[in-house]
Amino acid sequence: EHCVASYAWSCARGTASIWSLRRREGEGPDAQAFTPLLTIEVDPRTRRVVQARRKRNAYPDAATTALLQRW
């Protein structure tokens, strides 16, 4: 529920890279459910995060910011 589709052309040209940070639900290696936490835009030239948003373009909260920093 955000505008990530508008970045398709930038990704195709190689000027943006879009990632999804998700949390695995359940336990063990067979856990199949994932909860989306953030959609992340990375500049492929610098490998830096340009922006990160939660559902409906909300800014990351403290917990998801900490996960993004670890990533």
PyRosetta script that sets phi, psi and omega in degrees:
from pyrosetta import init, pose_from_sequence

init()
pose = pose_from_sequence("EHCVASYAWSCARGTASIWSLRRREGEGPDAQAFTPLLTIEVDPRTRRVVQARRKRNAYPDAATTALLQRW")
pose.set_psi(1, 56.3)
pose.set_omega(1, 173.9)
pose.set_phi(2, -155.9)
pose.set_psi(2, -174.5)
pose.set_omega(2, -167.2)
pose.set_phi(3, -95.1)
pose.set_psi(3, 28.4)
pose.set_omega(3, -175.8)
pose.set_phi(4, -61.6)
pose.set_psi(4, -27.6)
pose.set_omega(4, 179.7)
pose.set_phi(5, -61.4)
pose.set_psi(5, -26.5)
pose.set_omega(5, -179.6)
pose.set_phi(6, -70.0)
pose.set_psi(6, -8.1)
pose.set_omega(6, 179.6)
pose.set_phi(7, -96.3)
pose.set_psi(7, 3.8)
pose.set_omega(7, -176.6)
pose.set_phi(8, -57.4)
pose.set_psi(8, -44.9)
pose.set_omega(8, -178.5)
pose.set_phi(9, -65.3)
pose.set_psi(9, -41.2)
pose.set_omega(9, 178.1)
pose.set_phi(10, -62.8)
pose.set_psi(10, -38.9)
pose.set_omega(10, 177.7)
pose.set_phi(11, -66.7)
pose.set_psi(11, -42.8)
pose.set_omega(11, 179.8)
pose.set_phi(12, -63.1)
pose.set_psi(12, -35.5)
pose.set_omega(12, 178.4)
pose.set_phi(13, -79.3)
pose.set_psi(13, -13.4)
pose.set_omega(13, -179.8)
pose.set_phi(14, 85.9)
pose.set_psi(14, 14.8)
pose.set_omega(14, 179.4)
pose.set_phi(15, -96.8)
pose.set_psi(15, -4.3)
pose.set_omega(15, 176.4)
pose.set_phi(16, -149.6)
pose.set_psi(16, 152.6)
pose.set_omega(16, 175.3)
pose.set_phi(17, -133.4)
pose.set_psi(17, 127.7)
pose.set_omega(17, -176.2)
pose.set_phi(18, -109.3)
pose.set_psi(18, 132.5)
pose.set_omega(18, -177.6)
pose.set_phi(19, -127.6)
pose.set_psi(19, 155.5)
pose.set_omega(19, 175.7)
pose.set_phi(20, -121.5)
pose.set_psi(20, 121.0)
pose.set_omega(20, 176.1)
pose.set_phi(21, -93.9)
pose.set_psi(21, 121.2)
pose.set_omega(21, -175.8)
pose.set_phi(22, -129.1)
pose.set_psi(22, 151.8)
pose.set_omega(22, 177.0)
pose.set_phi(23, -104.7)
pose.set_psi(23, 131.2)
pose.set_omega(23, 178.3)
pose.set_phi(24, -76.5)
pose.set_psi(24, 130.6)
pose.set_omega(24, 178.0)
pose.set_phi(25, -99.4)
pose.set_psi(25, 145.3)
pose.set_omega(25, -179.7)
pose.set_phi(26, 92.4)
pose.set_psi(26, -175.3)
pose.set_omega(26, -175.2)
pose.set_phi(27, -124.5)
pose.set_psi(27, 154.2)
pose.set_omega(27, 174.4)
pose.set_phi(28, 82.9)
pose.set_psi(28, 170.9)
pose.set_omega(28, -176.6)
pose.set_phi(29, -69.8)
pose.set_psi(29, -14.4)
pose.set_omega(29, -178.7)
pose.set_phi(30, -92.1)
pose.set_psi(30, 0.4)
pose.set_omega(30, 179.5)
pose.set_phi(31, -62.8)
pose.set_psi(31, 127.1)
pose.set_omega(31, -173.6)
pose.set_phi(32, -111.3)
pose.set_psi(32, -16.7)
pose.set_omega(32, -175.5)
pose.set_phi(33, -86.0)
pose.set_psi(33, 136.5)
pose.set_omega(33, 178.5)
pose.set_phi(34, -128.7)
pose.set_psi(34, 139.0)
pose.set_omega(34, 176.2)
pose.set_phi(35, -105.5)
pose.set_psi(35, 121.5)
pose.set_omega(35, 177.9)
pose.set_phi(36, -66.9)
pose.set_psi(36, 134.3)
pose.set_omega(36, 178.7)
pose.set_phi(37, -111.0)
pose.set_psi(37, -46.6)
pose.set_omega(37, -176.9)
pose.set_phi(38, -144.3)
pose.set_psi(38, 148.5)
pose.set_omega(38, 165.2)
pose.set_phi(39, -108.3)
pose.set_psi(39, 129.4)
pose.set_omega(39, -169.4)
pose.set_phi(40, -122.6)
pose.set_psi(40, 132.0)
pose.set_omega(40, 172.1)
pose.set_phi(41, -102.9)
pose.set_psi(41, 127.4)
pose.set_omega(41, 178.6)
pose.set_phi(42, -117.6)
pose.set_psi(42, 137.9)
pose.set_omega(42, 172.8)
pose.set_phi(43, -81.8)
pose.set_psi(43, 112.1)
pose.set_omega(43, -176.0)
pose.set_phi(44, -62.5)
pose.set_psi(44, -26.2)
pose.set_omega(44, -178.5)
pose.set_phi(45, -72.5)
pose.set_psi(45, -39.1)
pose.set_omega(45, -177.3)
pose.set_phi(46, -104.4)
pose.set_psi(46, -12.7)
pose.set_omega(46, -176.3)
pose.set_phi(47, 59.3)
pose.set_psi(47, 34.1)
pose.set_omega(47, 178.3)
pose.set_phi(48, -110.9)
pose.set_psi(48, 147.0)
pose.set_omega(48, 176.1)
pose.set_phi(49, -71.2)
pose.set_psi(49, 124.2)
pose.set_omega(49, 178.7)
pose.set_phi(50, -88.5)
pose.set_psi(50, -42.4)
pose.set_omega(50, 177.2)
pose.set_phi(51, -158.9)
pose.set_psi(51, 157.3)
pose.set_omega(51, 176.4)
pose.set_phi(52, -143.5)
pose.set_psi(52, 134.8)
pose.set_omega(52, -177.4)
pose.set_phi(53, -138.2)
pose.set_psi(53, 150.1)
pose.set_omega(53, 172.3)
pose.set_phi(54, -93.9)
pose.set_psi(54, -172.4)
pose.set_omega(54, 179.2)
pose.set_phi(55, -52.4)
pose.set_psi(55, 140.0)
pose.set_omega(55, 179.9)
pose.set_phi(56, 59.8)
pose.set_psi(56, 32.8)
pose.set_omega(56, 176.8)
pose.set_phi(57, 63.8)
pose.set_psi(57, 21.2)
pose.set_omega(57, 176.8)
pose.set_phi(58, -69.6)
pose.set_psi(58, 147.6)
pose.set_omega(58, 176.4)
pose.set_phi(59, -71.7)
pose.set_psi(59, 151.9)
pose.set_omega(59, 178.7)
pose.set_phi(60, -62.0)
pose.set_psi(60, 143.9)
pose.set_omega(60, 173.3)
pose.set_phi(61, -85.5)
pose.set_psi(61, -177.9)
pose.set_omega(61, -176.0)
pose.set_phi(62, -61.2)
pose.set_psi(62, -41.4)
pose.set_omega(62, -177.7)
pose.set_phi(63, -65.8)
pose.set_psi(63, -44.8)
pose.set_omega(63, -178.8)
pose.set_phi(64, -74.5)
pose.set_psi(64, -28.9)
pose.set_omega(64, 174.5)
pose.set_phi(65, -63.6)
pose.set_psi(65, -40.7)
pose.set_omega(65, 177.9)
pose.set_phi(66, -63.2)
pose.set_psi(66, -41.2)
pose.set_omega(66, 177.0)
pose.set_phi(67, -65.2)
pose.set_psi(67, -40.7)
pose.set_omega(67, 178.5)
pose.set_phi(68, -62.5)
pose.set_psi(68, -40.5)
pose.set_omega(68, 178.7)
pose.set_phi(69, -64.4)
pose.set_psi(69, -37.7)
pose.set_omega(69, 176.8)
pose.set_phi(70, -66.7)
pose.set_psi(70, -37.4)
pose.set_omega(70, -179.6)
pose.set_phi(71, -66.6)
pose.dump_pdb("model.pdb")
